Each structure stands twice: as C-alpha cells, then as structure tokens.
Amino acid sequence: RRLLVPRGGGSVVLPGEVGLVLRGGRTTTDRVDDVPTQPTVERSAAMVDKVAAGAAFEAVRRVELLLDHWGTHPPAAL
C-alpha cells in the first residue's frame, strides 16, 4: 500500500501522515502544547497605575524622538 518509501541502503521512510496518526495527531512524541504555569505576584492598583503611566510616557517619548529624527532626516518612503 506504499506506506513505506524505500530510501536506499536498506532503509525505508514512513510518510509524515502515517507518523501523525501513530502519534495521535501530534507532531512530536512528547506533549509540547501544555501551558506552563506562570508565577504571579499580587500588586496593588496604585502600583499598576504607576507602571502603566511610566510605560505610556516612555511610548510618547519614543514617538517624539522618532518624529524629531524624521524632521531632520526624512525617510525615503513611508
């Protein structure tokens, strides 16, 4: 039924589709799709707000630097 393909040197190759069926539909023998547990720490709402404000400030600062750079060295194409 052509399930084994001769490779040469006395060896044969099993088609990928057959390997998937033998492994239960997975591409690997071991399960690699298990989601790892993420360590978390409880944070106060005030701390989260401060960090979010800092991240927003940093994003605005970087956009400002980019626009300043484009003002002196315009991009070739947008």
C-alpha positions as CSV (number, residue, x, y, z in Angstrom):
1,R,0.0,0.0,0.0
2,R,3.1,2.2,-0.3
3,L,3.1,3.1,3.4
4,L,6.9,2.7,3.5
5,V,9.0,4.5,0.9
6,P,12.4,3.0,0.1
7,R,15.3,5.4,0.9
8,G,18.3,3.5,-0.1
9,G,20.9,1.5,1.8
10,G,18.3,-0.9,3.0
11,S,16.2,1.7,4.9
12,V,12.7,2.9,4.5
13,V,10.9,6.1,5.3
14,L,7.4,6.3,6.9
15,P,5.3,9.1,5.4
16,G,4.6,12.1,7.7
17,E,0.8,11.5,7.6
18,V,1.3,8.0,8.9
19,G,3.6,9.3,11.7
20,L,1.0,11.8,12.7
21,V,-1.7,9.1,13.0
22,L,0.7,6.9,15.1
23,R,1.4,9.8,17.4
24,G,-2.3,10.6,17.9
25,G,-2.3,13.7,15.7
26,R,0.7,15.3,17.4
27,T,3.9,16.3,15.5
28,T,6.1,15.1,18.4
29,T,6.1,12.0,20.6
30,D,6.1,14.1,23.8
31,R,3.4,16.7,24.5
32,V,4.7,20.2,24.0
33,D,1.5,22.1,24.0
34,D,0.9,22.0,27.7
35,V,0.7,25.6,29.0
36,P,3.3,26.2,31.7
37,T,2.2,27.8,34.9
38,Q,3.2,31.4,35.2
39,P,4.5,32.7,38.6
40,T,2.5,35.7,39.6
41,V,2.7,38.3,42.4
42,E,-0.2,40.3,43.8
43,R,0.2,44.0,43.0
44,S,-1.8,47.0,44.3
45,A,-3.9,49.0,41.9
46,A,-1.8,52.1,42.6
47,M,1.4,50.3,41.6
48,V,-0.2,49.0,38.4
49,D,-1.3,52.6,37.6
50,K,2.2,54.0,38.2
51,V,3.8,51.4,36.0
52,A,1.2,52.0,33.2
53,A,1.7,55.7,33.4
54,G,5.5,55.2,33.1
55,A,5.1,52.9,30.1
56,A,2.7,55.4,28.4
57,F,5.2,58.2,29.0
58,E,8.0,56.1,27.5
59,A,5.9,55.3,24.4
60,V,5.2,59.0,23.8
61,R,8.9,59.9,24.4
62,R,10.0,57.4,21.8
63,V,7.5,58.6,19.2
64,E,8.6,62.2,19.9
65,L,12.3,61.1,19.3
66,L,11.3,59.4,16.1
67,L,9.4,62.4,14.8
68,D,12.3,64.7,15.6
69,H,14.7,62.4,13.8
70,W,12.3,62.3,10.8
71,G,12.2,66.1,10.8
72,T,16.0,66.3,10.3
73,H,16.4,63.1,8.2
74,P,13.2,62.3,6.3
75,P,12.5,58.7,5.5
76,A,12.9,57.7,1.8
77,A,9.4,56.2,1.7
78,L,6.6,55.8,4.2
